Amino acid sequence: MSDHDFDLFVIGAGSGGVRAARTAAQHGKRVAIAEDRHLGGTCVNVGCVPKKLYSYAAHFSDAFHDSAGFGWQFEQAPTFHWPTLRDNKTREIERLNGIYEKLLVNAGVELIRGRAQIVDAHGIEINGQRYSAERILIATGGQPWIPEFEGRDHLLDSDRIFNLERFPKRFLVMGGGYIAVEFASIFNGLGAETHLVYRGPLFLRGFDYEIREFTRDEMLKKGVNLHFETTIDQVEARDNVYDVTLSNGKTLEVDVVLGATGRRPRFEGLGLENVEVEFETNGKLRVDDRYQTATPSILALGDITEGPELTPVALEDAMRLVELHFGSGEAEPIDYDSVATAVFCHPNIGTVGLSEEEAREQHEQIRVYTTNFRPMRHTLSGSDERCLMKLIVDDYSDRVLGAHMVGEEAGELIQGLAIAVRAGLTKHDFDATVGVHPTSAEEFVTLRQVTRT
């Protein structure tokens, strides 16, 4: 029996922290977890879950419009009631918080409410109480970051955008990543005049370029106002509105401004100065292949370390960490190249594997297969929304290196393709697979004509 109070003390009850705590407890270890906010972390409270619920809500505007071509008629135009969505979302998050608490308690994990501070390699202090642990796991996640400019204080961040008292008729988001693009689609779909301001020439940097261009065009068709190579110079409050001065000389009058310019690790008050740790150039904690910092008893995982900032990655990290430290001592490395992801803009993006640009850098010769079509449902809906699907193939091995899609339910569809890409299946394997007809998904196994090499 260890002289410490706990075998593992987890700081942060987000997805990764909770999974690590529960899994370690299932290995018979004495585990505590500390959280000073809501259980479930970013994903459950101010990320994946509420965002997807709002995305569902925003899709209904198109669905109501498209239904007319299928014979549906409404005596009155549908109207949107913001408080219903907001409050139903809140109740669902409260329900999920309760589930997380039950999972921890039932696993035998001691849940401690409060902000934990590391005092030394094995010591933690919380609410004036001192604890010791053989290993301390930092899983505090990230927090929104907004650059400095005049009137910056008038911006909301992504942690606060879900609970607006009133729905904005005019909405502006600053940024070009997942969060910015998704919220631009959400508020546009819910009926707001929507603007996206981004300093670069095209949003979603790091994604396949053709996918980014196609998404841009589809969002423009849906009425989102895109301002590229533009920044905000100033935000001024005037009565109940904001005058936003852009670097291109334009001034926009809006009701809400969202700053979605990135997230940074949540380290404030954590006590990292009391132990030896090293940082990456981007401010994240440096860890080895066993999730250990420069102080071996201090571990870290999730968004505060290098790697994709995705909930499923944090969950995999957690299970791997526990296996390494409390299980067999061995664990298969995570193949980050085959991690699928989705962007819940409208239409959705689903992607796994290499982009065309990455494939050209890493492979001598590739083949690119694309299809751009109007989905079957829109032959009657009257919508001009289109779908793009794309496969990247290594010309020598015939292995599928990447699969990408922009279209309805792309996030759902890409999960199955992620299995194929991770398994190293070839284009011949795709070609030999019989499609499900009539679906959009069958296009991935009927692509025969090379678009370019």
Secondary structure, DSSP 8 states (H G I E B T S, - for coil): --SSSEEEEEE--BHHHHHHHHHHHHTT--EEEEESS-TBHHHHHHSHHHHHHHHHHHHHHHHHHHHGGGT---SS-----HHHHHHHHHHHHHHHHHHHHHHHHHTT-EEEES--EE-SSSEEEETTEEEEEEEEEE---EEE-----BTGGG-EETTTGGG-SS--SEEEEE--SHHHHHHHHHHHHHT-EEEEE-SSSSSSTTS-HHHHHHHHHHHHHTT-EEE-S--EEEEEEETTEEEEEETTS-EEEESEEEE-S-EEE--TTS-GGGS---B-TTS-B---TTSB-SSTTEEE-GGGBSS---HHHHHHHHHHHHHHHHSSS------GGG--EEE-SSS-EEEEE--HHHHHHH-S-EEEEEEEE--TTHHHH-----EEEEEEEETTT-BEEEEEEESTTHHHHHHHHHHHHHTT-BHHHHHTS---TT-SGGGGGT--S--B-
